[in-house]
Each structure stands twice: as C-alpha cells, then as structure tokens.
Amino acid sequence: MTFRKSISAPMIKNAKYIFFISVIVLTLISCKGSKLPRPTDEFYVNDFADALSFATKENIVYFGNEVYEDTKKIKEIGGTQIVFATFLLDDKLTGADIDITALYRKWGIGKNDMGILTVLFFEKDNDGLLTLSETFMEVGYRMEQYLTAGKMGRLLDETVNSPEFAYDYDLAVAKLLFELLVIVTNDIYPDFYEPFDYDLDEFVIERDNNIDIDYSYGDVPMGFFYYLISPYSSVFEKILLGLFFVAFLGIGGGGIFFKRSRGGGGSSGGMRVGRRK
Amino acid sequence: MKKKIISFGSILFIVLLVAGIILIVGYNSMVDREEEIESKRNQVFNRLTQRDNTIGQLLGAVEGLQEHAENIYQMVTDARKAFSDAKAAGDTEGMIEADAMQVEAVRQLVIIIESNPNVNAAPAFMTLMDEISANENAIAVARKDYNDQVAEYNKAVRKFPTVLYASLFGFEKNKPYWKLDGENDIPQIDFGTND
C-alpha cells in the first residue's frame, strides 16, 4: 500500500487558478483601509482640494524638481524636497483622518530626511467657496536644524496666516514656496546656489495670464501599479506585486513598464507647526 | 537496515539543519528588534532633552513668573530636576515620570503666561511657543514609535517558535511601554495651532 499519489495535469491547472485568484484577493485586501492618499504623479504638488492655480502648481513642481535633482548627490544633506498637499474637509474627510506624520512617511519625502511637507486644509462656505481652515508644516529629521519650529511659525504667519493674503490663499502659498526656496539657497546650500530672489508682482502677472488653464494637474493620486513599485508601498504590498507579476507571466501576460519614483525615501519625527484660521 | 539508518540520519540532519537555521534567523531578528527599541528610546530621550532646553529658554524669556506664580515656577523646576536626575541615571522609568511631570508643568506654565498680564513675555515668546508645541508633537510621535516597536517585540517573543527559545537566550518577555500615568487626562498642548 502506498500513500504516494501522482499529481495530475488538471490538479496543476486548478492550483494555478487558485494561486492566481488568491494573489488578486490578497492584493485587493491590501488596498483598503487607510484614508491617506497616494501622492500624485507630479509628487511635489498634491492639490486634492483643487484649490491652487495652475501657475502656483507649476512653480511648486518646477522648483521642487530642480532643487531635488540639483542637490540629491550632495552628501548627508542633499535631496531636499518641498511638497505641498491640499485637502477638502467635509462629512467624509476630517482633519483627524489625515495623520500628517504618517502621510510624510508614506510619501517618503526628501532624501537624507531633508523634506518639507506643507498641508493645507480647506472647507467650503455656504456659497460653495473654498476657505482655508488650517495649515501645517512638517519637516524631516535632518531638516529640523535648518527649518526650526520658530522659523516655520514665522513663515506661516507671514504667508498663509497673514491678513495680507486673507482673500488670496493661492498667492500666500506661492509666497510660502518662494520663502522656502530662499531658505534652501541661503541657509542649506549657500555654497551651491546663488541666493534665490523673487518678485511676487511678477508672479501675479504670470498667474493671471494663465488663469484660464484648467486641466487636471497635480490633483490625481498616482495609479495603483505605480504606487506598488514606488517607495511608498509596504514590503507586503511589494511581495504581493511580485506574486502577481509571477502569476501574470505564468498565464502569458507581459508588457510591464516602470516609471521613476519621486520620493527621496525620507522620514519625519513629527516636528510640525500649525496655524488655524 | 543500513539503508534505513542512513535515511533516518539524513532526515535527522535535515530537521536539525532547518531547526538551526530557524533558531539563528529568529535570534538575529530578536536582536534587531531589541536594538530598534533602543534606538526609539534614544529618540524619545533626545526629544525630552530638546523640550527641557526649550523650557529653560522660556523661563528665561518670561519675567516675573517666580513672583506671580510661585507654585507653577516650582512645578517647572521640579520637573526639570526630575528629568535631569533620570537622564543622569539612565533610568527609563524615572524618565517616563519626568516626562509626565514636564507635560503638566508646561501646560500650567503656558496657561499662567497667557492669562496673567503681570507676567511679561519677551518678543521671542511666540517663537518659543511654536518650539514647545512642535516639540510636544515630536515627543508624542517618538513615544508612539517606541511603543509600536515594543508591541512588535512583545508579540514576537510570545509567538511560536520564538516563545520556545526566548527565555533561553534571555529575551525579556514583556518590555514596558512608554505610558504616562493618567495620560488620557493630560490635555494636548496645541496652542501652536491657534492664531
């Protein structure tokens, strides 16, 4: 009498299907849960509240990318990333749902922990107009020495929290970006950059000339597949992707291509300053 | 017979090899977890030191506190002394107690400064308030990171097969969490989010 049993071809076929279905189910399970969004493809601007003008978003992406690409090779303090995110608070999403430190870590902002994340929470008033309710600025571990809490508070007071910009938060955000660039060039990389200079009036002209541009830019989270291969997804999710990939090839699929991720892999210790309107 | 002995020996060898690999990998991962806890604890220590320094600056920036709020001044200085003693002794339990004392002392200090016009604050006061507020948040994050790491360790040490050899290698069974007494009663210091 033998306990050995030969494995038949139909059994292998069934096992393949079971494995493939299991991978898909596990992948779907791993997708649910967190209310923290994935970053947008533009990475530096994540305008989920659709609150910023095209010109402001374009400047954030342009300068954000330039600073990161210019400095990422600098030892120990290289790879500064300046990231902005806006959220619209309503019945479905409250400020408590967005753990800013968790968001920072999920997006992996800044190489060498040299990141700056500014989060703006908006609400809609009775007329349906967006109003800025709260702003938070959080920095990565190593950025703390350059952008102290006192400096962050002053920056917010002079921009998004200033009465001067009470009716133009978009301009306040642009000024905040430019002030951060002044700190980046003057305080963090003085040997690498000329001091950054800007003219807010010039920016206003640029913005008003582009005011009609209204297409999706920096307000759609990156696709799930890009998310899985980016540094923002967990090891578990990456393993699932690997299994999915194997199963996909196993049934004759293919044609996978990759997109460069943007986050520098930085982390934050929760050093954050906030202002409420 | 000889063949059976050889095959039994082979099986025994494979079993021992697998058990050995599991033991080595398990032991190393527990060592990694312990080191990670140590690193997170140091992070909490660093944040508490930052807070202590900021409190020192705040006391320096506020005039007339000792005259108008003797008990608060005493509370703050007691909390600072408890922290410095615990830090010198490397005493985690003492550090947790000092942390709780400092939280309450800072809260009382801020209330007294904001509500008492006889206590004057220097222009740097708002900056220091931002520093304290941000640091309180960073301390909360550091405590949470530490507790998450302890929870992971405590779970691992109770799970199979680690439970079989954890005490053999001297791994502590229940590492204490960084929990402040009456933590839920301590109001969050969030003046940094006010205008």
Interface residues (C-beta under 8 A of the other chain):
Chain A: T101 E134 T148 A149 G150 M152 G153 R154 N161 S268 G269 G270 M271 R272 V273 G274 R275 R276 K277
Chain B: Q43 R47 M126 T127 L128 M129 D130 E131 S133 A134 N135 N137 A138 A140 V141 A142 D190 G192 T193 N194 D195
